[in-house]
C-alpha cells in the first residue's frame, strides 16, 4: 500500500503472480471502508454492552445502599429509647 516496492518485486518475493497481487490490492482498496467499519461496529456493540451493564450495577448499588440505610434506621431509633 505504501508503494515502497513495485508490484513485481513484491510478487517475486512472495512467489505470486503480479496480476493476482494487483487484483488483491484493488479489492482491498474498494472494500477498505467495510473492513474497518465492521471493527468499529463491534467495538461500538461492546461499548454499549459495557455501558448497559454499568448502569444496571449502579442501579443495584443505589438500591442496596437505600436498603442498608433503611435497615439501620430501626437500630438507631431503638437505641434512643
C-alpha positions in Angstrom: 0.0 0.0 0.0 2.9 2.4 0.7 4.4 1.5 -2.7 7.9 1.2 -1.2 8.4 -1.7 -3.7 7.0 -2.4 -7.1 4.2 -4.9 -7.6 6.7 -7.1 -9.5 9.2 -7.0 -6.6 6.5 -7.9 -4.0 5.1 -10.7 -6.3 8.5 -12.2 -6.8 9.3 -12.0 -3.0 6.1 -14.0 -2.1 6.1 -16.1 -5.3 2.7 -15.0 -6.6 1.7 -13.6 -10.0 1.8 -9.8 -10.2 -1.8 -9.8 -11.7 -3.1 -11.6 -8.6 -1.4 -9.1 -6.4 -2.9 -6.2 -8.4 -6.4 -7.8 -8.0 -6.0 -8.2 -4.3 -4.8 -4.6 -3.9 -7.7 -3.3 -6.0 -10.2 -5.4 -4.0 -8.8 -4.2 -0.7 -8.9 -0.6 -1.7 -12.6 -0.9 -2.9 -13.6 -2.7 0.3 -11.4 -1.0 2.9 -14.3 1.0 4.3 -16.3 -2.1 5.1 -13.3 -3.8 6.7 -12.8 -1.0 9.2 -16.5 -0.2 9.7 -17.1 -3.8 10.9 -14.4 -3.4 13.5 -15.9 -0.1 14.6 -19.4 -1.7 14.8 -18.1 -4.5 17.0 -16.3 -2.0 19.3 -19.5 0.0 19.5 -21.5 -3.1 20.4 -19.1 -4.0 23.2 -19.1 -0.4 24.4 -22.9 -0.3 24.5 -23.0 -3.6 26.4 -20.5 -2.3 28.9 -22.5 0.9 29.5 -25.7 -1.1 29.9 -24.1 -3.4 32.5 -22.5 -0.4 34.3 -25.9 1.3 34.5 -27.5 -1.9 35.9 -24.8 -2.3 38.5 -25.1 1.4 39.6 -28.8 0.9 39.9 -28.2 -2.2 42.1 -25.7 -0.2 44.3 -28.2 2.5 44.8 -31.0 0.1 45.7 -28.7 -1.8 48.2 -27.4 1.4 49.7 -31.0 2.5 50.3 -31.9 -0.9 51.8 -28.9 -0.8 54.2 -29.8 2.7 55.3 -33.4 1.7 55.9 -32.3 -1.4 57.9 -30.0 0.7 60.1 -32.8 3.2 60.9 -34.7 1.0 63.4 -31.4 0.3 65.2 -30.8 4.0 65.7 -34.4 4.6 66.8 -34.4 1.7 69.3 -31.1 2.8 70.7 -32.6 6.2 71.5 -35.4 4.7 73.6 
